[in-house]
Amino acid sequence: MKVSVLQENLARGLTKVSRAVSPRSTLPVLGNILVATDDGRLRLSGTNLELGITCWIGAKIEDEGATTVPARTFVDLVNTLPTETVEMELTTRTQTLNVRSGTFNNNIKCIDAQEFPPMPPKELEEGIELNLADLREMISQVTFAASSDDARPVLTGVLVEILGGEMTLAAADGFRLSVRKAQLSNGPDRSVKAIIPARALSELARIAGDDEDTIQMILPSDRSQAIFRGRDFELVSQLIDGAFPDYQGIIPTSHSSRTVLPTAGFLHACKAADIFARESAHSARLNIIPGDDQGPGTVEVTATAAETGSNEITVDATIEGEPIEIAFNVRFLVEVLSVVESSSVALETSGPASPGVIKPVGRDDFLHVVMPMHLGR
């Protein structure tokens, strides 16, 4: 193999694929990045057997070939090279990759590409076309609600359902639930249901280039994988086995109080409350007081810390229904309000012991359910 590539393109590609490399593995090749020529471009791939990321970058190919290079060494080295052309030449007999740029001349010991796990073939069944901008927003609005505890693997994933022309993403961790829906311009003939690791979707949103308008999602019927393909990248993730909880049964169907607040004002109040709520499991109290002839309704957001002190912030709101006092994990409120795109948000409640439902005003494609905390006195 003998190739030439721009340093900035190589560094950008390595940054993407290195996120899938296993830092600790009994298989040494999983700590490496596959570097291979592929139809006039340079292909970079990293995998930990559960997540695989590939990207293609433009290169001048003089001799075809492939090898796997230690990821940490290669990434750190390329980031120190001057922003010029990088020349790479592989000595197949010794599996040594010579990397040159300007006055830099380096030799890296590699592992034969034959030992690298095979990636999915290009010839797979037709994928589902997804708008990348919409998918990114959907991912941001659900993945934060997935669990980070491997004790219940299905809750570390995101349920993906496609029925007719509608796609739904749902994630829950036992204390909250996020559900986001979107219409597909060209939905599949069959229904789709799969649990994809939340981390894989977060990586997808991160690595997909801004110049991509659409990507393909492929769920092969003969393998437990989800494959996302763009023009210059591919992400492969193992699916999570198991049954996702019946999230529809978690969503309240009625409420006794509906409070509409400015999203930014509510978010700032919750961020301030969390400063004092850290010592008390992030618990903050919301005192919802309907308005009268004298003025608008208000929501008092309060938090108390035995060591630090306390705070109280009042946010004007439009309130329908009865007054209510309820406590939530304010960090959960901060996370959901940070991904709400509308200028106003509605909080629907039925009592201090019932879940609260947060919805963006003017949109019916997103909702978030959050369980209340004990009020305490």
CORBEL-V626250 format. One record per residue. N is the residue number from 1. RES is the residue in three letters. OMEGA is omega in degrees with one decimal (999 if undefined). BURIAL is I if it has 24 or more other ideal C-beta (glycine too) atoms within 12 Angstrom, else O. D_CENTER is the distance of its C-alpha to the mean C-alpha in whole Angstrom. Layout:
BEGIN
n->N res->RES omega->OMEGA burial->BURIAL d_center->D_CENTER
n->N res->RES omega->OMEGA burial->BURIAL d_center->D_CENTER
END
This chain:
BEGIN
n->1 res->MET omega->176.4 burial->I d_center->36
n->2 res->LYS omega->-174.7 burial->I d_center->36
n->3 res->VAL omega->173.4 burial->I d_center->34
n->4 res->SER omega->-176.8 burial->I d_center->33
n->5 res->VAL omega->177.1 burial->I d_center->30
n->6 res->LEU omega->-177.5 burial->I d_center->29
n->7 res->GLN omega->-176.3 burial->I d_center->28
n->8 res->GLU omega->177.9 burial->O d_center->25
n->9 res->ASN omega->179.1 burial->I d_center->24
n->10 res->LEU omega->-180.0 burial->I d_center->24
n->11 res->ALA omega->180.0 burial->I d_center->22
n->12 res->ARG omega->179.8 burial->I d_center->19
n->13 res->GLY omega->-179.9 burial->I d_center->19
n->14 res->LEU omega->178.4 burial->I d_center->19
n->15 res->THR omega->-180.0 burial->I d_center->17
n->16 res->LYS omega->-172.0 burial->I d_center->14
n->17 res->VAL omega->-177.9 burial->I d_center->16
n->18 res->SER omega->-179.8 burial->I d_center->17
n->19 res->ARG omega->177.6 burial->I d_center->13
n->20 res->ALA omega->-176.9 burial->I d_center->14
n->21 res->VAL omega->179.3 burial->I d_center->17
n->22 res->SER omega->-179.4 burial->I d_center->19
n->23 res->PRO omega->179.5 burial->O d_center->20
n->24 res->ARG omega->-179.2 burial->O d_center->23
n->25 res->SER omega->176.5 burial->O d_center->24
n->26 res->THR omega->176.3 burial->O d_center->27
n->27 res->LEU omega->-177.2 burial->O d_center->27
n->28 res->PRO omega->-176.0 burial->O d_center->28
n->29 res->VAL omega->178.9 burial->I d_center->27
n->30 res->LEU omega->173.0 burial->I d_center->23
n->31 res->GLY omega->-177.7 burial->I d_center->23
n->32 res->ASN omega->174.4 burial->I d_center->24
n->33 res->ILE omega->176.5 burial->I d_center->23
n->34 res->LEU omega->175.3 burial->I d_center->24
n->35 res->VAL omega->-174.4 burial->I d_center->26
n->36 res->ALA omega->172.9 burial->I d_center->28
n->37 res->THR omega->-174.8 burial->I d_center->30
n->38 res->ASP omega->176.7 burial->I d_center->29
n->39 res->ASP omega->175.4 burial->O d_center->31
n->40 res->GLY omega->176.8 burial->O d_center->31
n->41 res->ARG omega->176.6 burial->I d_center->28
n->42 res->LEU omega->-178.5 burial->I d_center->27
n->43 res->ARG omega->176.6 burial->I d_center->24
n->44 res->LEU omega->-178.9 burial->I d_center->22
n->45 res->SER omega->173.2 burial->I d_center->20
n->46 res->GLY omega->179.8 burial->I d_center->18
n->47 res->THR omega->170.9 burial->I d_center->18
n->48 res->ASN omega->-179.0 burial->I d_center->18
n->49 res->LEU omega->174.4 burial->O d_center->19
n->50 res->GLU omega->178.9 burial->I d_center->16
n->51 res->LEU omega->176.7 burial->I d_center->13
n->52 res->GLY omega->179.0 burial->I d_center->15
n->53 res->ILE omega->177.0 burial->I d_center->14
n->54 res->THR omega->170.5 burial->I d_center->17
n->55 res->CYS omega->179.5 burial->I d_center->18
n->56 res->TRP omega->178.2 burial->I d_center->22
n->57 res->ILE omega->178.6 burial->I d_center->24
n->58 res->GLY omega->-178.6 burial->I d_center->27
n->59 res->ALA omega->172.1 burial->I d_center->30
n->60 res->LYS omega->-175.2 burial->O d_center->34
n->61 res->ILE omega->174.9 burial->I d_center->35
n->62 res->GLU omega->176.8 burial->O d_center->38
n->63 res->ASP omega->178.2 burial->O d_center->38
n->64 res->GLU omega->176.5 burial->O d_center->35
n->65 res->GLY omega->-178.8 burial->I d_center->34
n->66 res->ALA omega->173.3 burial->I d_center->31
n->67 res->THR omega->173.6 burial->I d_center->30
n->68 res->THR omega->-172.6 burial->I d_center->28
n->69 res->VAL omega->176.8 burial->I d_center->27
n->70 res->PRO omega->-169.9 burial->I d_center->26
n->71 res->ALA omega->-174.7 burial->I d_center->23
n->72 res->ARG omega->179.8 burial->O d_center->24
n->73 res->THR omega->-175.3 burial->I d_center->27
n->74 res->PHE omega->-178.8 burial->I d_center->26
n->75 res->VAL omega->-178.2 burial->I d_center->23
n->76 res->ASP omega->-179.5 burial->O d_center->25
n->77 res->LEU omega->-176.9 burial->I d_center->28
n->78 res->VAL omega->179.1 burial->I d_center->27
n->79 res->ASN omega->178.6 burial->O d_center->26
n->80 res->THR omega->-177.6 burial->O d_center->29
n->81 res->LEU omega->176.0 burial->I d_center->31
n->82 res->PRO omega->-178.2 burial->O d_center->32
n->83 res->THR omega->179.7 burial->O d_center->31
n->84 res->GLU omega->176.6 burial->O d_center->33
n->85 res->THR omega->176.6 burial->O d_center->33
n->86 res->VAL omega->177.8 burial->I d_center->32
n->87 res->GLU omega->178.5 burial->I d_center->35
n->88 res->MET omega->-179.9 burial->I d_center->34
n->89 res->GLU omega->-177.6 burial->I d_center->36
n->90 res->LEU omega->169.2 burial->I d_center->36
n->91 res->THR omega->-171.6 burial->O d_center->39
n->92 res->THR omega->-174.9 burial->O d_center->39
n->93 res->ARG omega->-178.7 burial->O d_center->41
n->94 res->THR omega->-175.8 burial->O d_center->40
n->95 res->GLN omega->177.7 burial->I d_center->36
n->96 res->THR omega->179.5 burial->O d_center->36
n->97 res->LEU omega->176.2 burial->I d_center->34
n->98 res->ASN omega->-178.1 burial->I d_center->36
n->99 res->VAL omega->-177.3 burial->I d_center->34
n->100 res->ARG omega->173.7 burial->I d_center->36
n->101 res->SER omega->-176.3 burial->I d_center->35
n->102 res->GLY omega->179.7 burial->O d_center->38
n->103 res->THR omega->-179.8 burial->O d_center->40
n->104 res->PHE omega->177.6 burial->O d_center->37
n->105 res->ASN omega->-172.3 burial->O d_center->38
n->106 res->ASN omega->174.7 burial->I d_center->36
n->107 res->ASN omega->-177.1 burial->O d_center->36
n->108 res->ILE omega->176.1 burial->I d_center->33
n->109 res->LYS omega->-174.6 burial->O d_center->34
n->110 res->CYS omega->175.0 burial->I d_center->32
n->111 res->ILE omega->-177.4 burial->I d_center->32
n->112 res->ASP omega->-178.3 burial->I d_center->33
n->113 res->ALA omega->179.6 burial->I d_center->30
n->114 res->GLN omega->-178.6 burial->O d_center->32
n->115 res->GLU omega->-177.8 burial->O d_center->30
n->116 res->PHE omega->-179.9 burial->I d_center->26
n->117 res->PRO omega->180.0 burial->I d_center->25
n->118 res->PRO omega->175.8 burial->O d_center->25
n->119 res->MET omega->-177.0 burial->I d_center->22
n->120 res->PRO omega->177.4 burial->I d_center->22
n->121 res->PRO omega->179.6 burial->O d_center->25
n->122 res->LYS omega->-175.1 burial->O d_center->25
n->123 res->GLU omega->176.8 burial->O d_center->27
n->124 res->LEU omega->179.5 burial->O d_center->25
n->125 res->GLU omega->-175.6 burial->O d_center->25
n->126 res->GLU omega->-177.8 burial->O d_center->24
n->127 res->GLY omega->177.2 burial->I d_center->21
n->128 res->ILE omega->-177.5 burial->I d_center->19
n->129 res->GLU omega->-178.6 burial->I d_center->19
n->130 res->LEU omega->174.7 burial->I d_center->16
n->131 res->ASN omega->-172.4 burial->O d_center->16
n->132 res->LEU omega->-178.8 burial->I d_center->13
n->133 res->ALA omega->178.5 burial->O d_center->13
n->134 res->ASP omega->-178.6 burial->I d_center->13
n->135 res->LEU omega->177.9 burial->I d_center->10
n->136 res->ARG omega->179.9 burial->I d_center->8
n->137 res->GLU omega->178.9 burial->I d_center->10
n->138 res->MET omega->-178.7 burial->I d_center->9
n->139 res->ILE omega->-178.6 burial->I d_center->5
n->140 res->SER omega->-175.6 burial->I d_center->6
n->141 res->GLN omega->179.3 burial->I d_center->9
n->142 res->VAL omega->-170.3 burial->I d_center->8
n->143 res->THR omega->-178.6 burial->I d_center->5
n->144 res->PHE omega->-178.4 burial->I d_center->7
n->145 res->ALA omega->178.4 burial->I d_center->10
n->146 res->ALA omega->-178.5 burial->I d_center->10
n->147 res->SER omega->173.9 burial->I d_center->12
n->148 res->SER omega->-178.9 burial->O d_center->13
n->149 res->ASP omega->-177.9 burial->O d_center->16
n->150 res->ASP omega->179.4 burial->O d_center->17
n->151 res->ALA omega->175.0 burial->O d_center->20
n->152 res->ARG omega->-173.0 burial->O d_center->19
n->153 res->PRO omega->-176.5 burial->O d_center->16
n->154 res->VAL omega->-179.4 burial->I d_center->16
n->155 res->LEU omega->173.5 burial->I d_center->14
n->156 res->THR omega->-178.5 burial->I d_center->11
n->157 res->GLY omega->176.9 burial->I d_center->10
n->158 res->VAL omega->176.7 burial->I d_center->10
n->159 res->LEU omega->177.0 burial->I d_center->13
n->160 res->VAL omega->178.4 burial->I d_center->13
n->161 res->GLU omega->174.9 burial->I d_center->17
n->162 res->ILE omega->179.2 burial->I d_center->19
n->163 res->LEU omega->-175.3 burial->O d_center->22
n->164 res->GLY omega->-179.6 burial->O d_center->25
n->165 res->GLY omega->-176.8 burial->O d_center->23
n->166 res->GLU omega->175.6 burial->O d_center->20
n->167 res->MET omega->179.6 burial->I d_center->17
n->168 res->THR omega->170.9 burial->I d_center->15
n->169 res->LEU omega->179.4 burial->I d_center->12
n->170 res->ALA omega->177.8 burial->I d_center->12
n->171 res->ALA omega->-179.0 burial->I d_center->11
n->172 res->ALA omega->177.4 burial->I d_center->14
n->173 res->ASP omega->-179.1 burial->I d_center->15
n->174 res->GLY omega->179.5 burial->I d_center->19
n->175 res->PHE omega->-178.7 burial->I d_center->19
n->176 res->ARG omega->-177.8 burial->I d_center->17
n->177 res->LEU omega->173.9 burial->I d_center->15
n->178 res->SER omega->179.0 burial->I d_center->13
n->179 res->VAL omega->179.4 burial->I d_center->14
n->180 res->ARG omega->-179.3 burial->I d_center->14
n->181 res->LYS omega->176.2 burial->I d_center->16
n->182 res->ALA omega->176.0 burial->I d_center->17
n->183 res->GLN omega->177.7 burial->O d_center->20
n->184 res->LEU omega->179.1 burial->I d_center->20
n->185 res->SER omega->-178.7 burial->O d_center->23
n->186 res->ASN omega->-177.3 burial->O d_center->24
n->187 res->GLY omega->-179.5 burial->O d_center->23
n->188 res->PRO omega->178.6 burial->I d_center->24
n->189 res->ASP omega->-177.4 burial->O d_center->27
n->190 res->ARG omega->173.9 burial->O d_center->26
n->191 res->SER omega->-177.1 burial->O d_center->23
n->192 res->VAL omega->176.4 burial->I d_center->20
n->193 res->LYS omega->-178.0 burial->I d_center->19
n->194 res->ALA omega->175.5 burial->I d_center->16
n->195 res->ILE omega->-177.9 burial->I d_center->14
n->196 res->ILE omega->178.4 burial->I d_center->11
n->197 res->PRO omega->-179.4 burial->I d_center->9
n->198 res->ALA omega->-179.9 burial->I d_center->6
n->199 res->ARG omega->-179.6 burial->I d_center->6
n->200 res->ALA omega->179.6 burial->I d_center->7
n->201 res->LEU omega->177.2 burial->I d_center->5
n->202 res->SER omega->177.3 burial->I d_center->2
n->203 res->GLU omega->178.1 burial->I d_center->6
n->204 res->LEU omega->179.6 burial->I d_center->7
n->205 res->ALA omega->-177.4 burial->I d_center->6
n->206 res->ARG omega->-171.7 burial->I d_center->8
n->207 res->ILE omega->-178.5 burial->I d_center->11
n->208 res->ALA omega->-176.7 burial->I d_center->12
n->209 res->GLY omega->180.0 burial->I d_center->15
n->210 res->ASP omega->179.7 burial->O d_center->16
n->211 res->ASP omega->177.7 burial->O d_center->19
n->212 res->GLU omega->176.6 burial->I d_center->17
n->213 res->ASP omega->-179.8 burial->O d_center->18
n->214 res->THR omega->173.1 burial->I d_center->17
n->215 res->ILE omega->179.2 burial->I d_center->16
n->216 res->GLN omega->171.4 burial->I d_center->17
n->217 res->MET omega->-178.2 burial->I d_center->15
n->218 res->ILE omega->176.1 burial->I d_center->18
n->219 res->LEU omega->-175.8 burial->I d_center->19
n->220 res->PRO omega->-178.6 burial->O d_center->22
n->221 res->SER omega->-176.2 burial->O d_center->24
n->222 res->ASP omega->179.2 burial->O d_center->26
n->223 res->ARG omega->-177.3 burial->O d_center->23
n->224 res->SER omega->-176.4 burial->O d_center->20
n->225 res->GLN omega->167.6 burial->I d_center->17
n->226 res->ALA omega->-177.9 burial->I d_center->15
n->227 res->ILE omega->177.1 burial->I d_center->15
n->228 res->PHE omega->-176.7 burial->I d_center->14
n->229 res->ARG omega->170.8 burial->I d_center->16
n->230 res->GLY omega->-178.8 burial->I d_center->17
n->231 res->ARG omega->-174.1 burial->O d_center->20
n->232 res->ASP omega->-180.0 burial->I d_center->19
n->233 res->PHE omega->173.5 burial->I d_center->16
n->234 res->GLU omega->175.4 burial->I d_center->16
n->235 res->LEU omega->179.6 burial->I d_center->13
n->236 res->VAL omega->179.4 burial->I d_center->14
n->237 res->SER omega->170.6 burial->I d_center->13
n->238 res->GLN omega->175.9 burial->I d_center->15
n->239 res->LEU omega->177.9 burial->I d_center->15
n->240 res->ILE omega->177.7 burial->I d_center->16
n->241 res->ASP omega->177.0 burial->O d_center->19
n->242 res->GLY omega->-179.6 burial->O d_center->21
n->243 res->ALA omega->177.2 burial->O d_center->21
n->244 res->PHE omega->-179.7 burial->I d_center->18
n->245 res->PRO omega->177.3 burial->O d_center->20
n->246 res->ASP omega->-174.1 burial->O d_center->22
n->247 res->TYR omega->-179.9 burial->I d_center->20
n->248 res->GLN omega->-179.5 burial->O d_center->22
n->249 res->GLY omega->179.7 burial->O d_center->25
n->250 res->ILE omega->-174.1 burial->I d_center->23
n->251 res->ILE omega->178.0 burial->I d_center->23
n->252 res->PRO omega->-178.9 burial->I d_center->26
n->253 res->THR omega->178.7 burial->O d_center->28
n->254 res->SER omega->178.4 burial->O d_center->31
n->255 res->HIS omega->178.6 burial->I d_center->31
n->256 res->SER omega->-179.7 burial->O d_center->34
n->257 res->SER omega->176.8 burial->I d_center->32
n->258 res->ARG omega->-175.1 burial->I d_center->30
n->259 res->THR omega->178.8 burial->I d_center->29
n->260 res->VAL omega->-177.2 burial->I d_center->28
n->261 res->LEU omega->171.5 burial->I d_center->27
n->262 res->PRO omega->-175.3 burial->I d_center->26
n->263 res->THR omega->-176.8 burial->I d_center->22
n->264 res->ALA omega->-179.8 burial->O d_center->23
n->265 res->GLY omega->178.5 burial->I d_center->26
n->266 res->PHE omega->179.6 burial->I d_center->24
n->267 res->LEU omega->179.9 burial->I d_center->21
n->268 res->HIS omega->178.9 burial->I d_center->23
n->269 res->ALA omega->-179.6 burial->I d_center->26
n->270 res->CYS omega->177.8 burial->I d_center->23
n->271 res->LYS omega->178.7 burial->I d_center->22
n->272 res->ALA omega->-179.8 burial->I d_center->26
n->273 res->ALA omega->-177.4 burial->I d_center->26
n->274 res->ASP omega->177.3 burial->I d_center->23
n->275 res->ILE omega->-178.7 burial->I d_center->26
n->276 res->PHE omega->-175.7 burial->I d_center->28
n->277 res->ALA omega->-176.2 burial->I d_center->26
n->278 res->ARG omega->-176.0 burial->I d_center->25
n->279 res->GLU omega->-176.7 burial->O d_center->28
n->280 res->SER omega->177.4 burial->I d_center->28
n->281 res->ALA omega->177.4 burial->O d_center->25
n->282 res->HIS omega->-178.6 burial->I d_center->23
n->283 res->SER omega->175.9 burial->I d_center->26
n->284 res->ALA omega->-175.9 burial->I d_center->27
n->285 res->ARG omega->174.7 burial->I d_center->29
n->286 res->LEU omega->175.9 burial->I d_center->29
n->287 res->ASN omega->-174.3 burial->I d_center->33
n->288 res->ILE omega->-173.9 burial->I d_center->33
n->289 res->ILE omega->179.5 burial->I d_center->36
n->290 res->PRO omega->179.2 burial->I d_center->37
n->291 res->GLY omega->176.1 burial->O d_center->39
n->292 res->ASP omega->-178.7 burial->O d_center->43
n->293 res->ASP omega->-176.0 burial->O d_center->46
n->294 res->GLN omega->-178.5 burial->O d_center->45
n->295 res->GLY omega->-177.4 burial->O d_center->42
n->296 res->PRO omega->174.9 burial->O d_center->38
n->297 res->GLY omega->-179.7 burial->I d_center->36
n->298 res->THR omega->171.9 burial->I d_center->34
n->299 res->VAL omega->177.0 burial->I d_center->31
n->300 res->GLU omega->178.6 burial->I d_center->32
n->301 res->VAL omega->-176.1 burial->I d_center->29
n->302 res->THR omega->175.8 burial->I d_center->31
n->303 res->ALA omega->-177.4 burial->I d_center->30
n->304 res->THR omega->175.4 burial->I d_center->32
n->305 res->ALA omega->-177.2 burial->O d_center->32
n->306 res->ALA omega->-177.4 burial->O d_center->36
n->307 res->GLU omega->-171.0 burial->O d_center->35
n->308 res->THR omega->-176.2 burial->O d_center->34
n->309 res->GLY omega->-178.3 burial->O d_center->35
n->310 res->SER omega->174.8 burial->O d_center->34
n->311 res->ASN omega->176.1 burial->I d_center->33
n->312 res->GLU omega->179.9 burial->O d_center->33
n->313 res->ILE omega->179.9 burial->I d_center->31
n->314 res->THR omega->178.9 burial->I d_center->33
n->315 res->VAL omega->176.1 burial->I d_center->31
n->316 res->ASP omega->-176.4 burial->I d_center->33
n->317 res->ALA omega->172.0 burial->I d_center->32
n->318 res->THR omega->-170.4 burial->I d_center->33
n->319 res->ILE omega->173.6 burial->I d_center->34
n->320 res->GLU omega->178.2 burial->O d_center->35
n->321 res->GLY omega->-172.7 burial->I d_center->36
n->322 res->GLU omega->172.5 burial->O d_center->37
n->323 res->PRO omega->-178.2 burial->I d_center->37
n->324 res->ILE omega->172.9 burial->I d_center->34
n->325 res->GLU omega->-174.0 burial->I d_center->33
n->326 res->ILE omega->-179.9 burial->I d_center->30
n->327 res->ALA omega->176.8 burial->I d_center->28
n->328 res->PHE omega->166.4 burial->I d_center->24
n->329 res->ASN omega->-171.5 burial->I d_center->22
n->330 res->VAL omega->175.6 burial->I d_center->21
n->331 res->ARG omega->176.2 burial->I d_center->18
n->332 res->PHE omega->178.9 burial->I d_center->16
n->333 res->LEU omega->179.1 burial->I d_center->18
n->334 res->VAL omega->-176.6 burial->I d_center->17
n->335 res->GLU omega->-179.0 burial->I d_center->13
n->336 res->VAL omega->179.9 burial->I d_center->14
n->337 res->LEU omega->180.0 burial->I d_center->16
n->338 res->SER omega->-178.6 burial->I d_center->14
n->339 res->VAL omega->176.0 burial->I d_center->12
n->340 res->VAL omega->-175.1 burial->I d_center->15
n->341 res->GLU omega->-176.4 burial->I d_center->17
n->342 res->SER omega->-176.6 burial->I d_center->20
n->343 res->SER omega->179.1 burial->O d_center->23
n->344 res->SER omega->-178.9 burial->I d_center->24
n->345 res->VAL omega->179.8 burial->I d_center->23
n->346 res->ALA omega->174.5 burial->I d_center->24
n->347 res->LEU omega->-179.9 burial->I d_center->25
n->348 res->GLU omega->-177.2 burial->I d_center->27
n->349 res->THR omega->178.5 burial->I d_center->28
n->350 res->SER omega->-179.5 burial->I d_center->31
n->351 res->GLY omega->-175.6 burial->O d_center->32
n->352 res->PRO omega->-179.5 burial->I d_center->31
n->353 res->ALA omega->-178.3 burial->O d_center->31
n->354 res->SER omega->-180.0 burial->I d_center->29
n->355 res->PRO omega->172.5 burial->I d_center->25
n->356 res->GLY omega->179.2 burial->I d_center->24
n->357 res->VAL omega->179.1 burial->I d_center->22
n->358 res->ILE omega->-179.2 burial->I d_center->20
n->359 res->LYS omega->172.8 burial->I d_center->20
n->360 res->PRO omega->-179.8 burial->I d_center->20
n->361 res->VAL omega->179.1 burial->I d_center->24
n->362 res->GLY omega->178.2 burial->O d_center->25
n->363 res->ARG omega->179.2 burial->O d_center->22
n->364 res->ASP omega->-176.7 burial->O d_center->22
n->365 res->ASP omega->-176.8 burial->I d_center->18
n->366 res->PHE omega->171.6 burial->I d_center->16
n->367 res->LEU omega->-179.0 burial->I d_center->17
n->368 res->HIS omega->178.0 burial->I d_center->16
n->369 res->VAL omega->179.3 burial->I d_center->19
n->370 res->VAL omega->-178.9 burial->I d_center->20
n->371 res->MET omega->-179.9 burial->I d_center->22
n->372 res->PRO omega->174.3 burial->I d_center->25
n->373 res->MET omega->179.0 burial->I d_center->27
n->374 res->HIS omega->-175.6 burial->O d_center->30
n->375 res->LEU omega->-176.0 burial->O d_center->32
n->376 res->GLY omega->179.3 burial->O d_center->35
n->377 res->ARG omega->999 burial->O d_center->38
END
